[in-house]
């Protein structure tokens, strides 16, 4: 028996849209990362970019659980001595709300050349409008936690 390995020309790319309104940022990012990586497909191959394009809308309306809105910090480094900048999730949401979802997804994909090519297929928008209607994206539901 031979092990199946997908080739780049075997991959069929689709477009998906995820509505992040009133959804937890981590759950939206997890769903987007799985679709970007192609792990939902039966022909998934770890070293091939077998994923699809993902559009995330209403990123500004995504929520955090607990006190993360105030306590979670994001760090940026300029490369110079003392060039670290820290920003809370609340301030980052006010400045660039798309970055909340983008950074969450980026942490969930591989940190190499494959991950960089996968990350290029992520499109995040703060509002409900996006310019990808011509691609006929399919809506995807994000799982919600069970009530205890």
Secondary structure, DSSP 8 states (H G I E B T S, - for coil): -------GGG----EEEEE-TT-BHHHHHHHHHHHHHTTTSTT--TTS----EEEEE-GGG-B-STTHHHH-EEEEE-SSTT-EEEEEHHHHHHHHTHHHHHHHHHTTS-SSHHHHHHHTTEEE-SSS--S-GGG--EEE--------
